[in-house]
Amino acid sequence: MAIWFKHLCLGVIIGLMGMLIHVSPAGHWLEEKFGLYWLFHLRGAVTAPEKIMVVAIDQYSAAKLDLPLTPRSWPRDLHAQLIERLTQAGARIIVFDLIFDKPGDIVAHDERLIASMEKAGNIVLVERLVHDDSAFYADSQALDEHRITKEGPIQLLPAVAQAIRAHAPFPLPKSERVNHYWVFKTDAGDIPTIPAVVFQIIALPVYDDLIRLLRNVDPAHAAALPAGDETAMDIEDLIFSLHDLFNHRPQLAAQLQAELHRDTRLNPDDKHMIQALINLYAGEDTRYLNFYGPPRSIKTIPYYQALQGSLSGAGITDGDFKDKVVFVGFSAANQPEQDVVRDDYHTVFSNPNGLYISGVEIAATALANLLENKPVRPLSRIGSLGLLFVFGFGLGVIFLIRHKPGVAMACAVLIFLYAGGAFYYFKDASIWLPLVIPLGLQIPAAFFGAILLKYYEAKLDRQQLKEAFGYFLPERVVNDIVKNAGAMAFSNQLVYGACLATDAEKYTALAEKLEPQQLAQLMNDYYAALFEPVRRHQGIVSDVVGDAMLAIWSKTSAKTDLRKEACHACLDIAAAIDSFNHAGTHQPLPTRIGLHFGEMLLGNIGALHHYEYRAIGDIVNTTNRIQGVNKYLGTRILVSSEVITGLNEFLARPLGDFLLTGKSTPVNLFELMTHSGSASERQLWLCENFSRALNAYQRQQWSEACEIFNEILDVMPEDGPARFFLVACQQYQSAVPTGPWDPVMRISNK
């Protein structure tokens, strides 16, 4: 399989891994907890809309007004005074994050508060949601119990409910960190929350324009919507009607947006308001909060300063409240007062000193997001999945680069581009791209995947290298080469070894007759027959020259099993060559074999840029000379006494001492005939009688020796050693040697 294809597969796997993690709850949790956090902090604090303000019930105001910190203990006529002051200053909507579901301690204070709310006509109250957990039984025996949990608001005081413009809850998730809020609370019957209600009130001036656009798209539904002037319109009824319309017609939002784009009668501000209104009803019921910064990033004024008759002393004028939406509620300025009234929530911008953002500021933030039409919007599911797949695939392509600095540079560029793009889209358009999965999971996974792939490729390369060099070098040497990446790191080694040499008869004459291609095919088949027994018996083919082969068995100690394996190989080679020669498909190649044992040096011999792995030492030359003696004796396998001594598994005929060409020390030779267990009577008779004849020869009993050799030749006329020694005995009979006599046979030629 091509390397590039493997890396593309790695890219596909990394891409699919990112997609799977993204759709899992764990992936969503990672992105919310870490990805969203870092995006907010990379962006930093931004300026909140000036149309939203918070009047904070805090410790500073409580001290100035000589009141306890808990908002529930504050007299209600004080809130009436605040409403009157804010109304006088021109506040557009006043939202109280205070609960008025029970009568106050002083009736007159309640009456003044209700009168102030009714006169202002722009008061919106937060109400609490409660859970009603009830049980019913599905059968008369009351065996099958079912439970129903309902969520709904606690009713305000009737007089208060009639005096205000609207009321709604503002529940927040009970989670480790608040990242989102509900625009419509599904569990409570799709009831709208404070941000949706207040925004709809603000958007009432463009409601008629929305209806006009809707008539162009769907006249029937436009006619069914509530109508009337802004002050008399039932906000709750209007919100439920619009929400139901957009829920049942998912395509309506796109149609209205197209119609809005074509409209030329509206100014940009009105178009923006209508677009935000469409997004309110057409979007998800759950929205992510686009926080502006740490606590009190939205302009916050202490309660007592807003209540003053003259605000100029605090650097605040009546004009600061004109046309503003003012949220009134508890908002701590430090942690100690926050700990007294627990209306705080951990967010991405919670201060290190422990100060969290208050609930009233989160409500103001949610409304500001709706007004700006800039909530944090996660990239669509399809868009995120596609982006993660492309990112993972790109990593697979990057790791195709073989140059390590190039890989590092490409990864750095990819990380910079992706992180920069995620930051840009978040800062400019509040679009939330996956961050943790690609940068924190896909990149490490791709890195380790590439390492594993490179390891696999290197392992495959080493295996291929071993297979390639294994045809020419021993496994130990190949392993040294592979481990050292081709360096000549292996050193020469002195070992005990058996050395086996072969030579084919009549090869030169045969090479003259055959075409090179034919000769090559013949020798390949021939060497296949030779090599297989060597391999099977743990030998190593050390050298091949023309028709000759040199094989070795080596160990650091002179163990019997090494010599035994070499002898088995000799007999198997002889059998394999016999089968090869009788196949009838090519010219026969009778082969002579010599085997010797002793110390030798294994190592690399050469210079400059060419080295060969060889067995070095006298044993190699001696083995070749032993193999050559076969020509004189008419034998096929000759072994030295160093090889055969102590090996009772084989039948070997002793041939005496031979002084080989160029040698000064004679070698005691044996003919390796067969395995002891498979020896025939004929072979046993031959060995016994030849030993008698050889003994007579060595005792200079020429007549006795000649008689036994003749006896052998009568039975086995083809026996070469008997004929060779018979000639020698006859020569000594005709010319008896004088002086000291040496029974060593001298071979003058190779």
C-alpha positions, -999 to 999 in steps of 0.1 A, spaced: 0 0 0 14 34 -10 26 57 18 5 86 5 -26 64 6 -19 54 43 -16 90 52 -48 99 35 -65 71 54 -50 85 86 -65 119 77 -99 103 71 -97 85 104 -87 117 123 -115 135 106 -141 109 115 -128 107 150 -133 145 154 -168 142 140 -177 113 164 -164 132 194 -182 163 184 -216 146 183 -210 129 217 -219 145 250 -183 144 260 -173 165 230 -201 190 237 -189 193 273 -153 198 263 -162 226 239 -184 243 264 -160 241 293 -128 248 276 -133 260 240 -159 286 248 -139 298 279 -108 304 258 -127 321 230 -142 346 255 -109 353 271 -90 356 238 -116 381 228 -116 399 261 -142 423 274 -162 444 250 -185 474 254 -221 465 263 -250 483 246 -258 517 261 -295 509 259 -293 485 289 -285 496 325 -286 479 359 -297 496 391 -279 475 417 -292 467 452 -258 463 469 -240 468 502 -231 504 493 -267 514 488 -279 494 518 -255 514 540 -264 547 525 -302 540 530 -297 524 564 -313 491 553 -304 455 555 -286 439 525 -314 414 517 -337 429 490 -368 413 504 -365 435 535 -365 468 516 -397 488 520 -418 488 488 -425 525 488 -387 529 482 -392 509 449 -422 532 441 -399 562 445 -373 546 422 -400 539 396 -411 576 398 -375 588 395 -367 565 365 -400 574 348 -393 610 352 -358 605 337 -374 589 306 -366 552 312 -382 531 284 -388 499 304 -381 491 340 -375 454 349 -376 444 385 -357 412 394 -377 411 427 -406 389 436 -439 405 445 -461 374 451 -470 382 487 -484 413 504 -459 435 521 -458 444 558 -472 479 552 -504 481 531 -498 518 522 -464 509 507 -480 482 485 -506 507 474 -480 533 465 -460 507 446 -490 495 426 -500 531 418 -465 539 406 -463 508 384 -497 515 369 -488 552 362 -454 542 346 -470 516 323 -437 501 315 -429 478 344 -419 442 338 -416 418 368 -396 386 372 -417 357 386 -405 325 401 -409 291 386 -419 261 408 -421 224 402 -453 205 409 -445 168 414 -477 147 416 -486 110 414 -515 91 399 -523 54 395 -531 37 362 -553 10 378 -578 7 406 -556 -15 427 -531 14 429 -503 -9 418 -489 10 388 -478 44 401 -468 72 376 -454 106 384 -459 139 366 -437 169 371 -450 202 359 -432 235 360 -450 268 362 -448 304 376 -460 315 410 -488 340 406 -480 376 414 -503 396 437 -534 402 415 -532 440 420 -496 440 410 -502 418 380 -529 442 367 -507 473 372 -476 461 353 -469 458 315 -458 421 317 -443 395 338 -421 364 331 -396 341 348 -359 340 342 -347 306 352 -310 297 347 -295 262 344 -283 246 376 -249 237 362 -212 240 370 -211 272 348 -238 292 332 -233 294 294 -269 296 281 -304 306 291 -339 299 279 -358 322 256 -388 299 258 -391 274 287 -403 242 271 -409 224 304 -432 252 315 -454 251 284 -432 272 261 -436 302 285 -414 332 273 -387 344 297 -378 379 307 -354 387 278 -380 376 252 -409 395 268 -389 427 272 -375 425 237 -410 420 223 -421 452 241 -391 471 227 -399 458 192 -436 468 192 -429 499 171 -419 477 142 -447 451 148 -470 466 121 -441 465 96 -436 428 105 -473 421 98 -470 440 65 -441 418 54 -460 387 66 -490 396 45 -468 394 14 -457 359 24 -487 344 42 -518 367 42 -540 341 61 -516 339 91 -510 376 91 -547 382 95 -549 358 125 -523 376 145 -533 400 173 -538 437 164 -541 469 183 -521 498 196 -489 492 215 -501 502 249 -532 481 248 -517 449 232 -515 418 254 -478 410 252 -481 374 264 -508 366 238 -488 382 211 -456 362 220 -475 329 221 -491 336 188 -458 345 170 -440 316 186 -467 291 176 -466 305 140 -429 302 136 -429 267 152 -455 254 127 -439 270 97 -402 265 98 -397 280 63 -413 312 73 -382 328 87 -363 325 54 -393 338 35 -396 369 58 -358 375 56 -360 375 18 -390 399 19 -372 421 44 -341 422 22 -362 434 -8 -382 460 13 -371 496 6 -395 514 30 -377 505 62 -346 523 76 -316 502 87 -325 504 124 -360 491 118 -347 464 95 -322 453 122 -350 452 148 -373 431 125 -344 407 117 -337 403 155 -374 397 161 -375 370 134 -344 354 150 -361 355 184 -390 333 172 -373 312 146 -342 303 166 -336 277 192 -354 279 226 -320 278 243 -295 305 235 -258 309 244 -250 340 263 -226 365 247 -210 379 279 -195 414 276 -170 409 303 -166 404 341 -192 414 367 -207 449 361 -196 451 325 -231 463 318 -234 499 331 -244 495 368 -256 523 391 -260 518 428 -297 519 439 -293 548 462 -277 570 435 -305 563 411 -329 572 439 -314 606 446 -333 637 435 -302 650 418 -278 626 402 -252 651 391 -231 646 423 -225 610 413 -215 619 378 -249 606 365 -276 628 349 -313 622 342 -303 619 306 -284 587 313 -317 568 318 -336 583 288 -349 556 265 -330 529 284 -341 495 296 -333 495 334 -330 463 353 -334 466 391 -321 438 413 -293 425 436 -258 429 422 -229 425 446 -198 446 442 -176 422 461 -176 386 474 -186 392 511 -219 408 501 -224 382 474 -222 355 501 -250 372 520 -275 371 491 -268 342 469 -280 354 435 -248 348 416 -237 325 389 -203 311 378 -196 322 342 -167 324 318 -159 358 332 -161 350 369 -134 370 387 -105 352 403 -114 368 436 -146 348 437 -170 375 425 -196 360 401 -221 377 378 -255 383 393 -287 370 380 -300 405 371 -269 412 350 -273 379 332 -309 388 324 -297 422 311 -269 405 291 -295 382 275 -317 411 265 -286 430 251 -278 400 230 -313 400 215 -312 437 208 -278 434 191 -289 402 174 -255 388 185 -258 358 208 -231 333 207 -241 310 178 -225 275 176 -216 266 140 -243 244 126 -240 207 131 -233 200 95 -208 229 93 -190 217 124 -188 181 112 -176 192 78 -150 215 93 -137 188 117 -134 163 89 -115 187 66 -92 196 95 -84 160 103 -79 152 66 -56 182 63 -35 168 92 -31 135 73 -19 154 43 5 175 63 22 144 78 30 132 43 58 157 45 90 138 52 110 168 63 105 172 101 109 210 101 84 211 72 59 191 92 63 214 122 60 245 101 29 232 83 13 222 116 21 256 131 5 273 100 -26 251 102 -30 258 140 -25 295 134 -50 296 106 -76 276 124 -73 293 158 -71 327 141 -102 319 120 -121 307 151 -111 338 170 -120 361 141 -155 346 136 -161 346 174 -150 382 178 -166 396 146 -198 375 143 -201 357 176 -199 324 157 -185 296 179 -163 271 160 -151 239 176 -117 246 193 -108 219 218 -115 189 195 -94 200 165 -65 216 185 -66 195 217 -76 161 203 -72 158 166 -37 173 164 -23 150 191 -42 121 176 -28 128 142 7 133 157 7 99 175 -11 83 145 17 96 122 43 83 146 27 49 147 24 50 109 60 59 105 69 31 130 49 7 109 65 20 77 100 17 93 92 -17 105 80 -27 70 111 -12 55 133 -31 80 114 -62 72 119 -57 34 156 -49 41 160 -80 61 143 -100 33 165 -84 7 198 -88 26 187 -122 39 194 -136 4 231 -125 8 239 -122 45 233 -140 78 204 -130 99 226 -117 127 244 -94 103 212 -83 87 198 -74 121 229 -53 128 225 -35 95 188 -28 101 194 -16 137 222 7 126 203 21 96 228 6 71 259 16 89 288 -9 91 283 -12 128 289 -49 132 324 -61 141 344 -92 132 337 -122 154 359 -152 162 337 -183 163 337 -221 161 322 -231 128 316 -259 103 324 -249 67 308 -267 38 321 -263 2 305 -277 -30 316 -278 -66 298 -290 -97 315 -312 -122 317 -303 -159 303 -268 -153 328 -251 -175 320 -273 -205 283 -269 -199 286 -231 -197 302 -230 -231 272 -248 -247 243 -229 -231 230 -194 -238 234 -170 -208 196 -171 -201 196 -209 -201 226 -211 -179 211 -187 -155 179 -206 -152 198 -239 -148 220 -225 -120 190 -209 -102 173 -243 -101 206 -259 -90 212 -235 -62 176 -238 -51 184 -275 -45 216 -267 -26 203 -238 -5 172 -254 9 190 -281 30 214 -255 43 185 -232 54 166 -261 69 195 -271 90 202 -235 103 232 -229 80 241 -197 62 251 -195 26 282 -174 28 294 -172 -7 285 -183 -42 310 -181 -71 301 -197 -104 292 -233 -97 307 -233 -62 289 -227 -28 303 -220 6 280 -225 36 288 -220 73 274 -230 107 288 -209 135 286 -206 173 308 -191 200 314 -226 215 323 -259 198 290 -277 203 281 -311 189 248 -300 175 265 -276 151 286 -303 135 255 -326 135 234 -301 116 262 -296 90 264 -334 84 227 -336 80 229 -308 55 256 -327 35 235 -358 32 204 -338 23 223 -318 -3 235 -351 -19 199 -364 -20 186 -331 -35 213 -331 -62 205 -367 -70 169 -358 -75 179 -327 -95 201 -348 -118 175 -374 -124 147 -349 -132 155 -352 -169 147 -316 -176 183 -304 -178 219 -314 -179 230 -332 -147 254 -315 -124 272 -341 -102 284 -322 -71 313 -328 -48 310 -318 -11 337 -310 15 331 -303 52 356 -291 79 353 -278 114 374 -253 134 379 -217 144 371 -190 119 366 -152 118 332 -140 106 331 -104 95 331 -78 68 360 -77 44 366 -49 20 376 -13 16 363 21 6 326 16 -3 326 -21 -9 324 -48 18 315 -84 18 305 -106 47 328 -136 47 342 -165 68 380 -159 72 406 -184 82 424 -215 73 392 -235 77 379 -220 44 409 -230 23 410 -264 40 374 -271 33 378 -263 -4 409 -286 -6 389 -314 11 361 -309 -15 388 -312 -42 400 -346 -29 367 -360 -41 380 -359 -76 409 -383 -67 389 -406 -46 357 -407 -67 336 -398 -37 308 -372 -32 310 -362 5 343 -359 24 345 -347 60 374 -341 83 378 -360 116 372 -327 134 337 -329 121 328 -365 125 345 -375 157 319 -383 183 289 -383 160 275 -418 161 244 -408 142 263 -412 109 280 -439 90 314 -426 78 343 -445 61 378 -436 74 401 -427 46 433 -419 64 455 -388 64 459 -365 34 484 -337 29 464 -313 7 478 -288 -18 496 -259 -2 492 -274 33 519 -284 57 497 -304 81 478 -335 70 440 -338 74 423 -370 85 394 -376 61 362 -397 62 336 -404 36 302 -395 49 280 -422 36 246 -421 53 227 -420 86 236 -449 109 200 -460 112 195 -463 75 228 -479 65 225 -510 43 244 -543 48 264 -535 17 275 -502 32 284 -517 65 304 -545 48 322 -519 28 332 -498 58 344 -528 78 365 -542 50 379 -509 39 390 -502 75 409 -536 75 425 -527 42 434 -492 53 449 -506 85 470 -531 64 482 -502 42 492 -481 72 511 -512 86 529 -515 52 513 -549 46 510 -541 9 500 -577 -2 473 -580 25 460 -545 16 459 -553 -21 440 -585 -15 413 -567 6 410 -538 -19 406 -563 -48 380 -581 -28 361 -548 -24 364 -540 -61 351 -574 -70 319 -566 -52 319 -528 -59 339 -521 -90 328 -484 -89 343 -478 -54 368 -449 -59 387 -450 -26 395 -488 -29 408 -482 -64 429 -452 -53 445 -471 -24 450 -502 -45 471 -483 -70 492 -469 -42 497 -503 -26 507 -518 -60 533 -490 -65 547 -497 -30 549 -534 -38 569 -528 -70 591 -503 -54 594 -508 -17 602 -475 1 635 -473 19 640 -455 52 611 -440 73 578 -444 56 548 -420 60 513 -433 53 500 -398 45 485 -394 10 498 -364 -8 475 -344 -32 495 -322 -54 467 -305 -73 435 -288 -62 
